[in-house]
Amino acid sequence: MTNKQQYVERKKYKKEQIYDAIAKRIREICDLTDSVTSAECLKNTLLRMGYEIICTNDISRYNDRYELIPKFDKTYQIKVPFVSREKENMLLARALCEIQTGIHNDMECKIIARRLLMPKQEFLDQIKKNEDVSGRVNLTNIARHFCVDESVVSSLGVDLNLLSIF
């Protein structure tokens, strides 16, 4: 491995540690102590914190955007489109990340939201539990466990260098 490759790997590793720390801190601040953050748990946490969640009638398979509307009392209305429970869970987690961190970069919010919904150790346990003898992992079971879409599971697996996509 060249010096440049080593530098890139170290930098990536540090970023991953920062994302994990941010997700852990958000879980602590928001009192998300459940090992699995369900959609209802996340909704209740946001409502408890004074945020209003508005589900719109917009129906689109490709709509993966939420809208934060500031209110006068320094809280937000969070508008989410009509999507599956798993996608709504991810949208609410991304909104919570943006609110708590002030990060407006959509890609970074997605990375942190994945870690928020799927704590690293529990994710590793689920990978081991759902791996067959040939080394294939059942993403559907893991997605069901965490109440997220399979694409979210595979993205975190790739981020953590546990899964590869061919």
C-alpha positions in Angstrom: 0.0 0.0 0.0 1.4 3.4 -1.0 1.7 6.3 1.4 -1.2 8.1 -0.4 -3.4 5.0 0.0 -2.5 4.8 3.7 -3.3 8.4 4.2 -6.7 8.0 2.5 -7.5 5.0 4.6 -6.6 6.8 7.9 -8.7 9.8 6.9 -11.6 7.6 6.1 -11.3 5.7 9.4 -11.3 9.0 11.3 -14.4 10.2 9.5 -16.1 6.9 10.3 -15.2 7.4 14.0 -16.6 10.9 14.0 -19.9 9.7 12.4 -20.2 7.0 15.0 -19.6 9.5 17.8 -22.1 12.0 16.4 -24.8 9.2 16.1 -24.0 8.0 19.6 -24.3 11.5 21.0 -27.6 12.2 19.3 -29.0 8.9 20.8 -27.9 10.2 24.2 -29.3 13.7 23.8 -32.6 12.5 22.5 -32.8 9.6 25.0 -33.0 7.0 22.3 -32.0 4.1 24.6 -33.9 1.4 22.8 -31.6 -0.9 21.0 -33.8 -0.7 18.0 -35.1 2.7 17.0 -38.5 2.0 15.5 -40.4 4.5 13.4 -42.9 5.1 16.3 -40.1 5.6 18.8 -38.4 8.1 16.6 -41.7 9.9 15.9 -42.5 10.0 19.7 -39.0 11.4 20.4 -39.4 14.2 17.9 -42.9 15.0 19.2 -41.6 15.0 22.8 -38.9 17.5 21.8 -41.6 19.8 20.4 -41.3 19.1 16.7 -44.4 18.7 14.5 -44.5 15.9 12.0 -46.6 16.5 8.9 -47.2 13.6 6.5 -48.1 14.9 3.1 -50.2 13.2 0.5 -47.4 13.3 -2.0 -46.9 9.8 -3.4 -43.7 9.0 -5.2 -41.4 6.0 -5.1 -38.5 8.3 -5.6 -39.3 11.0 -3.1 -36.6 10.7 -0.4 -36.7 14.3 0.8 -38.1 15.8 4.0 -38.6 19.5 4.5 -37.7 21.4 7.7 -39.9 24.4 8.3 -38.6 26.6 11.2 -41.2 27.8 13.7 -41.0 30.8 15.9 -40.3 28.8 19.1 -37.0 27.5 17.6 -38.6 24.1 16.7 -39.5 22.8 13.3 -42.3 21.3 11.3 -41.0 18.2 9.6 -42.8 17.5 6.4 -42.4 13.9 5.1 -44.0 12.5 1.9 -46.3 9.4 1.9 -43.7 6.6 1.8 -43.2 3.2 3.4 -42.7 2.9 7.2 -39.0 2.0 6.6 -38.4 5.0 4.4 -40.2 7.3 6.8 -38.0 6.1 9.6 -34.9 7.0 7.6 -36.3 10.4 6.6 -37.1 11.2 10.3 -33.6 10.1 11.4 -32.1 12.3 8.7 -34.2 15.3 9.8 -33.2 14.6 13.5 -29.5 14.6 12.4 -29.8 17.8 10.6 -31.6 19.5 13.5 -29.2 18.2 16.2 -26.0 18.8 14.3 -26.7 21.7 11.9 -25.2 19.6 9.1 -27.0 20.4 5.8 -25.0 18.1 3.6 -27.5 15.4 2.6 -24.9 12.7 2.2 -23.5 13.2 5.6 -26.9 13.3 7.2 -27.7 9.9 5.5 -24.5 8.4 6.9 -25.1 9.6 10.4 -28.8 8.6 10.2 -27.8 5.0 9.3 -25.6 4.9 12.3 -28.3 6.4 14.5 -30.9 3.8 13.4 -28.4 0.9 13.4 -25.9 1.1 16.3 -22.6 -0.5 15.2 -22.4 -3.4 17.7 -26.0 -4.4 17.2 -25.5 -4.2 13.4 -22.4 -6.4 13.7 -24.4 -8.9 15.8 -27.2 -8.9 13.2 -24.7 -9.5 10.4 -23.3 -12.6 12.2 -26.8 -13.8 13.1 -28.0 -13.5 9.4 -24.9 -14.9 7.6 -25.2 -18.3 6.1 -22.4 -20.9 5.7 -21.4 -19.6 2.3 -20.9 -16.1 3.7 -24.0 -14.5 2.3 -26.0 -12.2 4.5 -29.8 -12.0 4.6 -30.3 -8.2 4.3 -34.1 -8.6 4.5 -34.0 -9.9 8.0 -31.6 -7.2 9.1 -33.7 -4.5 7.5 -36.8 -5.9 9.2 -35.0 -5.9 12.6 -34.0 -2.2 12.3 -37.2 -1.1 10.5 -35.2 0.3 7.5 -35.0 -0.4 3.8 -32.6 -3.0 2.6 -30.6 -0.4 0.7 -29.9 1.3 4.1 -28.6 -1.9 5.5 -26.3 -2.6 2.5 -25.1 1.0 2.5 -24.0 0.8 6.2 -22.5 -2.7 5.5 -20.4 -1.2 2.7 -19.4 1.9 4.8 -18.1 -0.5 7.5 -16.3 -2.7 4.9 -18.5 -5.7 6.0 -20.4 -6.1 2.8 -19.3 -5.8 -0.8 -21.7 -5.2 -3.7 -20.8 -6.9 -7.0 
